[in-house]
Amino acid sequence: MSTSANGSAAGNGHGALTASRSTEVNKLDRVVIRFAGDSGDGMQLTGDRFTSEAAAFGNDLSTMPNFPAEIRAPQGTIPGVSSFQVHFADYDILTPGDRPDVLVAMNPAALKANVRDVPHGGTIILNTDEFSKRNLVKVGYETDPLDDDSLSPFQVHRVAMSTLTQGALADTGLGKKDAERCKNMFALGLLSWMYHRPTEGTERFLREKFAKKPDIAEANILAFRAGWNYGETTESFATTFEVAPAKLNKGTYRQITGNTALAYGIVAAGQQSGLQILLGTYPITPASDVLHELSKHKNYGIITFQAEDEIAGIGAALGASYGGALGITSTSGPGVALKSETIGLGVMTELPLVIIDVQRGGPSTGLPTKTEQADLLQAMFGRNGESPVPIVAPLSPADCFDAAIEATRIALKYRTPVLLLSDGAIANGSEPWLVPNVEDLPDLRVEFASEANSDNGSGEFWPYVRDPETLARAWAIPGTPGLQHRIGGLEKADGTGHISYDPDNHDKMVRLRQAKIDGIDVPDLEVDDPSGEARVLALGWGSSYGPIGAACRRVRKLGMPIAQAHLRHLNPLPKNLGEVLARYDRVVVPEMNLGQLALLLRAKYLVDVHSHTKVAGLPFKAEELQNVFSDIIANLVPEGVK
């Protein structure tokens, strides 16, 4: 879904369905909506369609899908609840929101799993058809929340969605079961009416999605319209809401997820480098969509190879780089462990390779659909011997595009494997992405070795003769006349590349490989300190960017100065990082692990970092970080007092 912006995004018509009943219209600057139901209720599709229409309308937005950890948990149980949260606003936002202003719960399990997040006064829309005694008992309700006072703090709307959907589809010839499956579109229609969302895009999407089953397409459209009409005709909803388009910078925007942005970044890197891309990979949650998306772009010189396992996937990618292409592999934390020996081979052979790690909950196979930032130390040290690799971490879904290009730049320029650390929150979340101009993308072209380079006059090609500026070795395509050379996993003699067991040579080569990584050109760390008076620095990496930024905004509104900085390059770290850390009395590092970056910072810079950690499989909330930052600022010893 693309929109154009010139001050604000275009496309703000309401579409085929328009409101006619006189209702009070409440203008809001932001709203958080969470759709929740059984994993078979289509909540991800519902949330995605609402998000697409918000994007078309021109709102800024951020989303957080939350999938069950099991492929198919028992129906109607709390482990089987699937939810999709969307935060949309008329201004720049940074997170999917802490708490939903509106919860749409399709069954008792969805209500029980999510009601604690709804603030008092929030709106809850319930599908009353699912509140049977059996379903209530299944999730531990002793009494029916529709009849007791447990929901009294909320504005509750009871809607018999299943019954109303079946009634709307009574003349279509669909069976009861198939008709009921359309109830998610009823819910989408109702919410679209409540928030004055465009509708024609959803109807067009449904006809395209079910083009081979036009009866199913029309049934979903009828259910969608029935939800809209229910809102329009019922007296239960006396108020509708409007959130105006956001004022975006001029350009063309589209809604994008982190995994899709990674794939597009890889395509762009291939075009900018002029190299063929080979993605050698093995499907793994939550990284599989990188493979799915790249497989659609063979016309851009992309080859996707779904290997039999993780080791074969990275082996094919490294082999492609040896052959003069650019090898990419994608995985999650468990796959990085399996790929570690081949990453070490890439370090030894000094070939470009990009390893995408979409982090998830662990250890072992862990929580496949949940997010975490716990692979940093594995990325830094998870190989045998001294095997340094650069590490790049995107900070948001849209930033994945630029991070993929940056990881490729480093891999090609310095002839090294690069680890790109995304995570589940970034991978599945979405936000508007300003589509870049091709002419603004960096030139990634490389020069392959074409002639002998030995310094002994033998006319031989030596693979480990290095560029004096980058310390990158020469890259020769196999089969180039006169450039035969030896390569492999054993230690190399400096220059010639011959196998060497000499102790002094090994020491020299280890230090050269480390110096190459240490010398990578990365930008200085930028600090957001509006007042210039902050004594506390909030420092993060990866997907914590949004919650940290939102929390800092809140703290500043309370009159407390705080600085924020965010690391994209984790190895090597920015050269000015030590000076930045020394500038503040207190450095707070929130991480979705047990303090891995904090450990590295303490060791390297001898700074007493305040580590705030969370490993719940969920992103930080701005509210919790606001409390952490406020407490630290409030407890600082006044300047000049010892």
Steps between C-alpha positions, in 0.01 A plus 500: 500500500668821383395856571636833388575776747537872454450628849252216562428171329244474225213257468273596788164422344267269686444275202192306402326520838415838653340587830154653497363458852559802720757405763733701717845517339790509746827625350807323640872537437577129553331164562625152589280208391561133577320221314512173692353157445577136438788427264242393242293818525706701251617769740828555315317556172249729671771709663705513183204625296415769757867601496507520120199730497657718772810523282291590195321765706837656585538425870834426655480152645679218675381143546569202723374157391505241778479140382445185708826321570347168392405421141147405604419534867164356617214716375359748750798479739725780618814349335307511172419872514627704206497879509592797283552847644507813286585851620411776254526875545508844340862551611828312506476195728769255606326192643192278451366648823509378858132429560208462259234770508276247328509122544303282259473158667355219291472249787549465878864393460578819307330708769679333789841517331471871417259676738774583751663722238188712440502824704195585708254681278623315192266338251447125474300348214401140568373227271229377736428186295820340630426557868355154559539317829743255340724774365494687831603192698776424248686820594422498870208744528290399800228749408403659170672841470200616299284456808726590792662837579852413389469713184337799668814719469473481120263608227372162383318439171339160461471395137380158382752498216462135402121519485497831315758376249305181433186706453671729251619200300179299522426535128852421375467124525802471732479248780479618859865423571630682193272796565619531859861520381415841354428651843844662507393708200185600691725626781719682247195668346375613839837651598535658157168675558597608851824665382392626157747276319502461120327183379558462129855371554379215719232397253754506218744298710240232576409461133867462411581264787211267419506550123479123445210474746272792414221368723733519803614847397144630478407334829785682677399827337140450610618433856722810487207713384274342762741610774506853359120509474462365852699794633297735283158371615541380858444739790781333698766722345410865548849629419738461211860614494731675259880500496628745240782416259851559632721776363763293323808615316449531127538171314344164422422271792397141539423282797783254557598227746855446618546172312371651176729800545797265551413322177468828309832618645667185372349550154622860499847390614517256212408772254744752648786250507428345161537157660271203482342419837462149636291452812590161642266435788275269695150607612482604865262723695507802501744535207321297232329800339839625379521184287137529393544860383834454326367201307267744320786704355694269269480770232750704706768232494390338826543126545325347801609155613298325770753254635443182697638655819665808645855382432432429133333839462798702620740266318327583173510872581871496580566296186316763297724770645808293414368488143465878473137548601369639828395230744218567748355267760207560736409330825418549867704433813498118486612516136790734581631231734489244218660742254784599733770276349430628148501859627845421637596367156383831354719685750799287403448519123411871533206489262195730506195339657190645669337296777153625596399397853137580582524447874231317696444371851739230617696302598480190279197527271346733757197711412501501119248781454616726782766768496831533684842667469698219654732405211745791534767306687453205265553737206812643665665183624304195381782344294817313583824691514538872442230548235390866501205602283329837458149531646226731373158535667198677343292712734155470336318317219568774244865528610554136398536615139792730581651250744507229231680735262746602774574137590565429131727804468716380787507140376613602150742777593675312781461141369340361812187326626260750661230415752178701470299477822128561450236356735141378501352837594670671207450209259121476537426860596426758234517875447501751213817490291614792291597336171852626419620638170727251326755771428537557875607141570872433554724363226596147612693388193816297564813436298607140464867411472610486137878463511785360703585693815788316668789711624773247418489540125371148444196611304273311743172608653508520878151500653606659831659815368298770674367844418706728727194710591236235569726192555260313269665229292472473122190317372567285193226317311588132451604428144659838436813422293821525701326552835503145632522502879451280801218562746342306787444485873857453621717792609652698213849628448500876476484608137536167321206327664693175535413279796709608797551364850765754593416652842614850412304496173185385682537781753545749216199376301271499805596859576456603136148356487411678823654827380295479181176485700615766746579732210159484333369848432178553696328832573543672834221452752246781491338612826152650531530745792263791422573707810870420526447468875445125530704306754344165404550324166260230380698275266351214300538280195259325265125511552523676837535825302126572487417437868811686617419797276135509606600479868751784459227716345279436801778569749583831331134602512525457877780757502783252547793526256621169354724414206448211261742318270461180301762261368464357151862379482580263785833374367697711458337755727506867395834661573344781705297267724744517791493880498118500485470263796741708708287809441212377721467424869282195433465273197186285481493208255161329453532159329276201430763268651682480831738786428721395209583843359541632853759227562697602191488870587616440856791288377614736224435843651500429877166682531257415779209431266152473649355193328121470469400164358193313383468151350123451481479442125338844466648842419552767763212734571568872498319524832737262681810672361358840590477383862856363492646820352300729730612312812867515398483873425315571824759310706807670352717679753479874425795637306773630724394279793731215600 
